[in-house]
Amino acid sequence: MDEVERAMLEQRILQLKIEHRDLDDVIKRLAEQPGYNQLQLQRLKRRKLLRKDQVAWLERQVDPDIPA
């Protein structure tokens, strides 16, 4: 992997981490509201988990655990 690809992956990881954090904030605010929409909350949680999985996968691409 060259430096340009690595930089692009690291930028994408940063974007996904920011989105993950933002989703966490939205989920907390929604859960605090009385009579919140349970379906909407479940969808946001699923999306947050997907972002976490995407970050983990990309981080493994950037820095694999396999020793050279």
NUKOL-759719 format. One record per atom (N, C-alpha, C, O): residue number from 0; atom name; z negated, y, x. Coordinates in nm, 3 decimals, always signed. Each point is the difference from the previous one (the first is absolute). Layout:
// residues N
<atom n="NUM" atom="CA" Z="Z" Y="Y" X="X"/>
...
// end
This chain:
// residues 68
<atom n="0" atom="N" Z="+0.000" Y="-0.117" X="+0.085"/>
<atom n="0" atom="CA" Z="+0.000" Y="+0.117" X="-0.085"/>
<atom n="0" atom="C" Z="+0.000" Y="+0.124" X="+0.091"/>
<atom n="0" atom="O" Z="-0.083" Y="+0.012" X="+0.090"/>
<atom n="1" atom="N" Z="+0.175" Y="+0.078" X="-0.115"/>
<atom n="1" atom="CA" Z="+0.005" Y="+0.120" X="+0.082"/>
<atom n="1" atom="C" Z="-0.096" Y="+0.106" X="-0.054"/>
<atom n="1" atom="O" Z="-0.060" Y="-0.017" X="-0.105"/>
<atom n="2" atom="N" Z="+0.048" Y="+0.125" X="+0.179"/>
<atom n="2" atom="CA" Z="-0.097" Y="+0.105" X="-0.033"/>
<atom n="2" atom="C" Z="+0.032" Y="+0.069" X="-0.133"/>
<atom n="2" atom="O" Z="-0.091" Y="+0.039" X="-0.073"/>
<atom n="3" atom="N" Z="+0.219" Y="-0.023" X="+0.042"/>
<atom n="3" atom="CA" Z="+0.039" Y="+0.065" X="-0.125"/>
<atom n="3" atom="C" Z="-0.041" Y="-0.086" X="-0.119"/>
<atom n="3" atom="O" Z="-0.056" Y="+0.051" X="-0.097"/>
<atom n="4" atom="N" Z="+0.082" Y="-0.181" X="+0.104"/>
<atom n="4" atom="CA" Z="-0.040" Y="-0.090" X="-0.109"/>
<atom n="4" atom="C" Z="-0.151" Y="-0.002" X="-0.015"/>
<atom n="4" atom="O" Z="-0.052" Y="+0.004" X="-0.111"/>
<atom n="5" atom="N" Z="-0.017" Y="-0.009" X="+0.223"/>
<atom n="5" atom="CA" Z="-0.147" Y="-0.001" X="-0.002"/>
<atom n="5" atom="C" Z="-0.054" Y="+0.128" X="-0.065"/>
<atom n="5" atom="O" Z="-0.092" Y="-0.005" X="-0.082"/>
<atom n="6" atom="N" Z="+0.150" Y="+0.119" X="+0.118"/>
<atom n="6" atom="CA" Z="-0.044" Y="+0.127" X="-0.057"/>
<atom n="6" atom="C" Z="+0.027" Y="+0.006" X="-0.150"/>
<atom n="6" atom="O" Z="-0.082" Y="+0.051" X="-0.077"/>
<atom n="7" atom="N" Z="+0.197" Y="-0.105" X="+0.035"/>
<atom n="7" atom="CA" Z="+0.032" Y="-0.002" X="-0.143"/>
<atom n="7" atom="C" Z="-0.098" Y="-0.088" X="-0.076"/>
<atom n="7" atom="O" Z="-0.045" Y="+0.036" X="-0.109"/>
<atom n="8" atom="N" Z="+0.012" Y="-0.153" X="+0.165"/>
<atom n="8" atom="CA" Z="-0.096" Y="-0.089" X="-0.066"/>
<atom n="8" atom="C" Z="-0.138" Y="+0.065" X="-0.007"/>
<atom n="8" atom="O" Z="-0.068" Y="-0.010" X="-0.102"/>
<atom n="9" atom="N" Z="+0.027" Y="+0.075" X="+0.209"/>
<atom n="9" atom="CA" Z="-0.130" Y="+0.064" X="+0.000"/>
<atom n="9" atom="C" Z="-0.005" Y="+0.115" X="-0.101"/>
<atom n="9" atom="O" Z="-0.103" Y="+0.022" X="-0.064"/>
<atom n="10" atom="N" Z="+0.213" Y="+0.050" X="+0.048"/>
<atom n="10" atom="CA" Z="+0.007" Y="+0.106" X="-0.100"/>
<atom n="10" atom="C" Z="-0.011" Y="-0.058" X="-0.141"/>
<atom n="10" atom="O" Z="-0.070" Y="+0.054" X="-0.085"/>
<atom n="11" atom="N" Z="+0.140" Y="-0.165" X="+0.061"/>
<atom n="11" atom="CA" Z="-0.006" Y="-0.066" X="-0.131"/>
<atom n="11" atom="C" Z="-0.141" Y="-0.051" X="-0.028"/>
<atom n="11" atom="O" Z="-0.048" Y="+0.011" X="-0.113"/>
<atom n="12" atom="N" Z="-0.018" Y="-0.066" X="+0.215"/>
<atom n="12" atom="CA" Z="-0.138" Y="-0.047" X="-0.016"/>
<atom n="12" atom="C" Z="-0.089" Y="+0.117" X="-0.040"/>
<atom n="12" atom="O" Z="-0.084" Y="-0.014" X="-0.089"/>
<atom n="13" atom="N" Z="+0.100" Y="+0.128" X="+0.155"/>
<atom n="13" atom="CA" Z="-0.079" Y="+0.117" X="-0.033"/>
<atom n="13" atom="C" Z="+0.023" Y="+0.043" X="-0.145"/>
<atom n="13" atom="O" Z="-0.096" Y="+0.032" X="-0.071"/>
<atom n="14" atom="N" Z="+0.221" Y="-0.030" X="+0.028"/>
<atom n="14" atom="CA" Z="+0.032" Y="+0.037" X="-0.139"/>
<atom n="14" atom="C" Z="-0.067" Y="-0.095" X="-0.098"/>
<atom n="14" atom="O" Z="-0.055" Y="+0.043" X="-0.101"/>
<atom n="15" atom="N" Z="+0.061" Y="-0.173" X="+0.130"/>
<atom n="15" atom="CA" Z="-0.060" Y="-0.099" X="-0.091"/>
<atom n="15" atom="C" Z="-0.152" Y="+0.014" X="-0.003"/>
<atom n="15" atom="O" Z="-0.061" Y="-0.017" X="-0.106"/>
<atom n="16" atom="N" Z="+0.000" Y="+0.046" X="+0.220"/>
<atom n="16" atom="CA" Z="-0.145" Y="+0.019" X="+0.003"/>
<atom n="16" atom="C" Z="-0.042" Y="+0.122" X="-0.082"/>
<atom n="16" atom="O" Z="-0.102" Y="-0.003" X="-0.069"/>
<atom n="17" atom="N" Z="+0.181" Y="+0.108" X="+0.077"/>
<atom n="17" atom="CA" Z="-0.029" Y="+0.120" X="-0.079"/>
<atom n="17" atom="C" Z="+0.013" Y="-0.032" X="-0.149"/>
<atom n="17" atom="O" Z="-0.085" Y="+0.039" X="-0.079"/>
<atom n="18" atom="N" Z="+0.190" Y="-0.110" X="+0.042"/>
<atom n="18" atom="CA" Z="+0.018" Y="-0.037" X="-0.140"/>
<atom n="18" atom="C" Z="-0.114" Y="-0.092" X="-0.046"/>
<atom n="18" atom="O" Z="-0.048" Y="+0.013" X="-0.113"/>
<atom n="19" atom="N" Z="+0.005" Y="-0.104" X="+0.198"/>
<atom n="19" atom="CA" Z="-0.111" Y="-0.091" X="-0.032"/>
<atom n="19" atom="C" Z="-0.127" Y="+0.081" X="-0.027"/>
<atom n="19" atom="O" Z="-0.072" Y="-0.026" X="-0.096"/>
<atom n="20" atom="N" Z="+0.045" Y="+0.123" X="+0.182"/>
<atom n="20" atom="CA" Z="-0.119" Y="+0.084" X="-0.017"/>
<atom n="20" atom="C" Z="+0.009" Y="+0.082" X="-0.128"/>
<atom n="20" atom="O" Z="-0.098" Y="+0.013" X="-0.073"/>
<atom n="21" atom="N" Z="+0.218" Y="+0.043" X="+0.047"/>
<atom n="21" atom="CA" Z="+0.019" Y="+0.078" X="-0.122"/>
<atom n="21" atom="C" Z="-0.019" Y="-0.086" X="-0.125"/>
<atom n="21" atom="O" Z="-0.061" Y="+0.044" X="-0.098"/>
<atom n="22" atom="N" Z="+0.112" Y="-0.166" X="+0.101"/>
<atom n="22" atom="CA" Z="-0.018" Y="-0.090" X="-0.114"/>
<atom n="22" atom="C" Z="-0.148" Y="-0.031" X="-0.021"/>
<atom n="22" atom="O" Z="-0.046" Y="-0.009" X="-0.113"/>
<atom n="23" atom="N" Z="-0.027" Y="-0.008" X="+0.223"/>
<atom n="23" atom="CA" Z="-0.143" Y="-0.026" X="-0.010"/>
<atom n="23" atom="C" Z="-0.070" Y="+0.116" X="-0.070"/>
<atom n="23" atom="O" Z="-0.086" Y="-0.022" X="-0.085"/>
<atom n="24" atom="N" Z="+0.122" Y="+0.146" X="+0.120"/>
<atom n="24" atom="CA" Z="-0.058" Y="+0.117" X="-0.066"/>
<atom n="24" atom="C" Z="+0.033" Y="+0.004" X="-0.149"/>
<atom n="24" atom="O" Z="-0.087" Y="+0.028" X="-0.082"/>
<atom n="25" atom="N" Z="+0.211" Y="-0.056" X="+0.048"/>
<atom n="25" atom="CA" Z="+0.042" Y="+0.000" X="-0.140"/>
<atom n="25" atom="C" Z="-0.074" Y="-0.107" X="-0.079"/>
<atom n="25" atom="O" Z="-0.045" Y="+0.024" X="-0.112"/>
<atom n="26" atom="N" Z="+0.031" Y="-0.141" X="+0.171"/>
<atom n="26" atom="CA" Z="-0.072" Y="-0.111" X="-0.066"/>
<atom n="26" atom="C" Z="-0.144" Y="+0.038" X="-0.027"/>
<atom n="26" atom="O" Z="-0.053" Y="-0.025" X="-0.108"/>
<atom n="27" atom="N" Z="-0.012" Y="+0.085" X="+0.207"/>
<atom n="27" atom="CA" Z="-0.140" Y="+0.041" X="-0.019"/>
<atom n="27" atom="C" Z="-0.014" Y="+0.103" X="-0.110"/>
<atom n="27" atom="O" Z="-0.090" Y="-0.010" X="-0.084"/>
<atom n="28" atom="N" Z="+0.180" Y="+0.110" X="+0.083"/>
<atom n="28" atom="CA" Z="-0.007" Y="+0.103" X="-0.105"/>
<atom n="28" atom="C" Z="+0.027" Y="-0.059" X="-0.138"/>
<atom n="28" atom="O" Z="-0.068" Y="+0.035" X="-0.097"/>
<atom n="29" atom="N" Z="+0.165" Y="-0.124" X="+0.088"/>
<atom n="29" atom="CA" Z="+0.033" Y="-0.060" X="-0.128"/>
<atom n="29" atom="C" Z="-0.116" Y="-0.086" X="-0.053"/>
<atom n="29" atom="O" Z="-0.031" Y="+0.003" X="-0.119"/>
<atom n="30" atom="N" Z="-0.031" Y="-0.078" X="+0.208"/>
<atom n="30" atom="CA" Z="-0.110" Y="-0.088" X="-0.041"/>
<atom n="30" atom="C" Z="-0.122" Y="+0.079" X="-0.047"/>
<atom n="30" atom="O" Z="-0.080" Y="-0.050" X="-0.077"/>
<atom n="31" atom="N" Z="+0.067" Y="+0.173" X="+0.124"/>
<atom n="31" atom="CA" Z="-0.114" Y="+0.083" X="-0.040"/>
<atom n="31" atom="C" Z="+0.018" Y="+0.061" X="-0.139"/>
<atom n="31" atom="O" Z="-0.097" Y="+0.043" X="-0.062"/>
<atom n="32" atom="N" Z="+0.220" Y="-0.039" X="+0.014"/>
<atom n="32" atom="CA" Z="+0.027" Y="+0.060" X="-0.131"/>
<atom n="32" atom="C" Z="-0.040" Y="-0.095" X="-0.111"/>
<atom n="32" atom="O" Z="+0.027" Y="-0.120" X="+0.006"/>
<atom n="33" atom="N" Z="-0.093" Y="+0.174" X="-0.108"/>
<atom n="33" atom="CA" Z="-0.032" Y="-0.086" X="-0.115"/>
<atom n="33" atom="C" Z="+0.127" Y="-0.038" X="-0.076"/>
<atom n="33" atom="O" Z="+0.088" Y="+0.084" X="-0.022"/>
<atom n="34" atom="N" Z="-0.079" Y="-0.208" X="-0.015"/>
<atom n="34" atom="CA" Z="+0.116" Y="-0.047" X="-0.075"/>
<atom n="34" atom="C" Z="+0.127" Y="-0.005" X="+0.081"/>
<atom n="34" atom="O" Z="+0.109" Y="+0.023" X="-0.052"/>
<atom n="35" atom="N" Z="-0.122" Y="-0.054" X="+0.181"/>
<atom n="35" atom="CA" Z="+0.119" Y="-0.005" X="+0.086"/>
<atom n="35" atom="C" Z="+0.090" Y="-0.117" X="-0.041"/>
<atom n="35" atom="O" Z="-0.043" Y="-0.095" X="-0.064"/>
<atom n="36" atom="N" Z="+0.168" Y="+0.106" X="+0.104"/>
<atom n="36" atom="CA" Z="+0.101" Y="-0.099" X="-0.033"/>
<atom n="36" atom="C" Z="-0.010" Y="-0.117" X="+0.099"/>
<atom n="36" atom="O" Z="+0.036" Y="+0.014" X="+0.117"/>
<atom n="37" atom="N" Z="-0.084" Y="-0.127" X="-0.164"/>
<atom n="37" atom="CA" Z="-0.021" Y="-0.116" X="+0.087"/>
<atom n="37" atom="C" Z="+0.131" Y="-0.051" X="+0.060"/>
<atom n="37" atom="O" Z="+0.003" Y="-0.041" X="+0.116"/>
<atom n="38" atom="N" Z="+0.103" Y="+0.042" X="-0.193"/>
<atom n="38" atom="CA" Z="+0.130" Y="-0.047" X="+0.050"/>
<atom n="38" atom="C" Z="+0.050" Y="+0.090" X="+0.113"/>
<atom n="38" atom="O" Z="+0.050" Y="-0.050" X="+0.101"/>
<atom n="39" atom="N" Z="-0.063" Y="+0.179" X="-0.118"/>
<atom n="39" atom="CA" Z="+0.041" Y="+0.093" X="+0.104"/>
<atom n="39" atom="C" Z="-0.083" Y="-0.021" X="+0.127"/>
<atom n="39" atom="O" Z="+0.053" Y="+0.003" X="+0.111"/>
<atom n="40" atom="N" Z="-0.183" Y="-0.025" X="-0.128"/>
<atom n="40" atom="CA" Z="-0.087" Y="-0.025" X="+0.114"/>
<atom n="40" atom="C" Z="+0.040" Y="-0.127" X="+0.075"/>
<atom n="40" atom="O" Z="+0.002" Y="-0.002" X="+0.123"/>
<atom n="41" atom="N" Z="+0.030" Y="-0.103" X="-0.197"/>
<atom n="41" atom="CA" Z="+0.044" Y="-0.125" X="+0.063"/>
<atom n="41" atom="C" Z="+0.129" Y="+0.018" X="+0.077"/>
<atom n="41" atom="O" Z="+0.017" Y="-0.055" X="+0.109"/>
<atom n="42" atom="N" Z="+0.075" Y="+0.132" X="-0.164"/>
<atom n="42" atom="CA" Z="+0.128" Y="+0.025" X="+0.068"/>
<atom n="42" atom="C" Z="-0.021" Y="+0.078" X="+0.129"/>
<atom n="42" atom="O" Z="+0.062" Y="-0.029" X="+0.102"/>
<atom n="43" atom="N" Z="-0.150" Y="+0.129" X="-0.107"/>
<atom n="43" atom="CA" Z="-0.029" Y="+0.078" X="+0.120"/>
<atom n="43" atom="C" Z="-0.066" Y="-0.086" X="+0.107"/>
<atom n="43" atom="O" Z="+0.031" Y="+0.012" X="+0.119"/>
<atom n="44" atom="N" Z="-0.121" Y="-0.098" X="-0.160"/>
<atom n="44" atom="CA" Z="-0.067" Y="-0.089" X="+0.096"/>
<atom n="44" atom="C" Z="+0.101" Y="-0.097" X="+0.063"/>
<atom n="44" atom="O" Z="-0.007" Y="-0.027" X="+0.120"/>
<atom n="45" atom="N" Z="+0.098" Y="-0.023" X="-0.200"/>
<atom n="45" atom="CA" Z="+0.103" Y="-0.091" X="+0.052"/>
<atom n="45" atom="C" Z="+0.089" Y="+0.073" X="+0.100"/>
<atom n="45" atom="O" Z="+0.036" Y="-0.055" X="+0.104"/>
<atom n="46" atom="N" Z="+0.000" Y="+0.179" X="-0.137"/>
<atom n="46" atom="CA" Z="+0.083" Y="+0.079" X="+0.090"/>
<atom n="46" atom="C" Z="-0.074" Y="+0.030" X="+0.131"/>
<atom n="46" atom="O" Z="+0.059" Y="-0.001" X="+0.107"/>
<atom n="47" atom="N" Z="-0.189" Y="+0.029" X="-0.119"/>
<atom n="47" atom="CA" Z="-0.081" Y="+0.026" X="+0.119"/>
<atom n="47" atom="C" Z="-0.004" Y="-0.124" X="+0.089"/>
<atom n="47" atom="O" Z="+0.013" Y="+0.011" X="+0.122"/>
<atom n="48" atom="N" Z="-0.031" Y="-0.127" X="-0.181"/>
<atom n="48" atom="CA" Z="-0.004" Y="-0.124" X="+0.076"/>
<atom n="48" atom="C" Z="+0.135" Y="-0.028" X="+0.067"/>
<atom n="48" atom="O" Z="+0.005" Y="-0.047" X="+0.113"/>
<atom n="49" atom="N" Z="+0.103" Y="+0.078" X="-0.183"/>
<atom n="49" atom="CA" Z="+0.133" Y="-0.017" X="+0.058"/>
<atom n="49" atom="C" Z="+0.016" Y="+0.089" X="+0.123"/>
<atom n="49" atom="O" Z="+0.055" Y="-0.043" X="+0.101"/>
<atom n="50" atom="N" Z="-0.102" Y="+0.168" X="-0.110"/>
<atom n="50" atom="CA" Z="+0.008" Y="+0.090" X="+0.115"/>
<atom n="50" atom="C" Z="-0.080" Y="-0.055" X="+0.117"/>
<atom n="50" atom="O" Z="+0.044" Y="+0.007" X="+0.115"/>
<atom n="51" atom="N" Z="-0.161" Y="-0.062" X="-0.143"/>
<atom n="51" atom="CA" Z="-0.083" Y="-0.058" X="+0.106"/>
<atom n="51" atom="C" Z="+0.072" Y="-0.117" X="+0.067"/>
<atom n="51" atom="O" Z="-0.001" Y="-0.011" X="+0.122"/>
<atom n="52" atom="N" Z="+0.063" Y="-0.073" X="-0.200"/>
<atom n="52" atom="CA" Z="+0.076" Y="-0.113" X="+0.054"/>
<atom n="52" atom="C" Z="+0.119" Y="+0.048" X="+0.083"/>
<atom n="52" atom="O" Z="+0.030" Y="-0.057" X="+0.105"/>
<atom n="53" atom="N" Z="+0.038" Y="+0.161" X="-0.153"/>
<atom n="53" atom="CA" Z="+0.114" Y="+0.054" X="+0.075"/>
<atom n="53" atom="C" Z="-0.045" Y="+0.057" X="+0.134"/>
<atom n="53" atom="O" Z="+0.068" Y="-0.018" X="+0.101"/>
<atom n="54" atom="N" Z="-0.181" Y="+0.087" X="-0.099"/>
<atom n="54" atom="CA" Z="-0.053" Y="+0.055" X="+0.125"/>
<atom n="54" atom="C" Z="-0.031" Y="-0.114" X="+0.097"/>
<atom n="54" atom="O" Z="+0.036" Y="+0.007" X="+0.117"/>
<atom n="55" atom="N" Z="-0.103" Y="-0.110" X="-0.166"/>
<atom n="55" atom="CA" Z="-0.036" Y="-0.112" X="+0.086"/>
<atom n="55" atom="C" Z="+0.124" Y="-0.067" X="+0.058"/>
<atom n="55" atom="O" Z="+0.004" Y="-0.035" X="+0.118"/>
<atom n="56" atom="N" Z="+0.098" Y="+0.017" X="-0.202"/>
<atom n="56" atom="CA" Z="+0.124" Y="-0.064" X="+0.047"/>
<atom n="56" atom="C" Z="+0.069" Y="+0.084" X="+0.107"/>
<atom n="56" atom="O" Z="+0.043" Y="-0.052" X="+0.102"/>
<atom n="57" atom="N" Z="-0.033" Y="+0.182" X="-0.127"/>
<atom n="57" atom="CA" Z="+0.065" Y="+0.089" X="+0.096"/>
<atom n="57" atom="C" Z="-0.079" Y="+0.009" X="+0.131"/>
<atom n="57" atom="O" Z="+0.059" Y="+0.007" X="+0.108"/>
<atom n="58" atom="N" Z="-0.192" Y="-0.005" X="-0.118"/>
<atom n="58" atom="CA" Z="-0.081" Y="+0.004" X="+0.121"/>
<atom n="58" atom="C" Z="+0.020" Y="-0.126" X="+0.084"/>
<atom n="58" atom="O" Z="-0.003" Y="+0.006" X="+0.123"/>
<atom n="59" atom="N" Z="+0.024" Y="-0.119" X="-0.188"/>
<atom n="59" atom="CA" Z="+0.029" Y="-0.124" X="+0.075"/>
<atom n="59" atom="C" Z="+0.137" Y="+0.008" X="+0.066"/>
<atom n="59" atom="O" Z="+0.020" Y="-0.059" X="+0.106"/>
<atom n="60" atom="N" Z="+0.074" Y="+0.131" X="-0.167"/>
<atom n="60" atom="CA" Z="+0.131" Y="+0.017" X="+0.061"/>
<atom n="60" atom="C" Z="-0.009" Y="+0.087" X="+0.126"/>
<atom n="60" atom="O" Z="+0.066" Y="-0.026" X="+0.101"/>
<atom n="61" atom="N" Z="-0.148" Y="+0.128" X="-0.110"/>
<atom n="61" atom="CA" Z="-0.015" Y="+0.092" X="+0.113"/>
<atom n="61" atom="C" Z="-0.078" Y="-0.064" X="+0.114"/>
<atom n="61" atom="O" Z="+0.035" Y="+0.016" X="+0.117"/>
<atom n="62" atom="N" Z="-0.141" Y="-0.089" X="-0.152"/>
<atom n="62" atom="CA" Z="-0.087" Y="-0.057" X="+0.102"/>
<atom n="62" atom="C" Z="-0.036" Y="-0.145" X="-0.038"/>
<atom n="62" atom="O" Z="-0.108" Y="-0.025" X="-0.053"/>
<atom n="63" atom="N" Z="+0.199" Y="-0.068" X="+0.081"/>
<atom n="63" atom="CA" Z="-0.027" Y="-0.141" X="-0.035"/>
<atom n="63" atom="C" Z="-0.116" Y="-0.056" X="+0.084"/>
<atom n="63" atom="O" Z="-0.024" Y="+0.044" X="+0.112"/>
<atom n="64" atom="N" Z="-0.047" Y="-0.140" X="-0.168"/>
<atom n="64" atom="CA" Z="-0.114" Y="-0.064" X="+0.066"/>
<atom n="64" atom="C" Z="+0.043" Y="-0.104" X="+0.103"/>
<atom n="64" atom="O" Z="-0.083" Y="-0.052" X="+0.075"/>
<atom n="65" atom="N" Z="+0.209" Y="+0.021" X="-0.070"/>
<atom n="65" atom="CA" Z="+0.049" Y="-0.105" X="+0.089"/>
<atom n="65" atom="C" Z="+0.006" Y="+0.055" X="+0.144"/>
<atom n="65" atom="O" Z="+0.072" Y="+0.096" X="+0.027"/>
<atom n="66" atom="N" Z="-0.148" Y="-0.158" X="+0.064"/>
<atom n="66" atom="CA" Z="+0.006" Y="+0.048" X="+0.139"/>
<atom n="66" atom="C" Z="+0.134" Y="-0.033" X="+0.064"/>
<atom n="66" atom="O" Z="+0.058" Y="-0.106" X="-0.025"/>
<atom n="67" atom="N" Z="-0.010" Y="+0.197" X="+0.106"/>
<atom n="67" atom="CA" Z="+0.131" Y="-0.019" X="+0.063"/>
<atom n="67" atom="C" Z="-0.010" Y="-0.082" X="+0.126"/>
<atom n="67" atom="O" Z="+0.101" Y="-0.026" X="+0.066"/>
// end
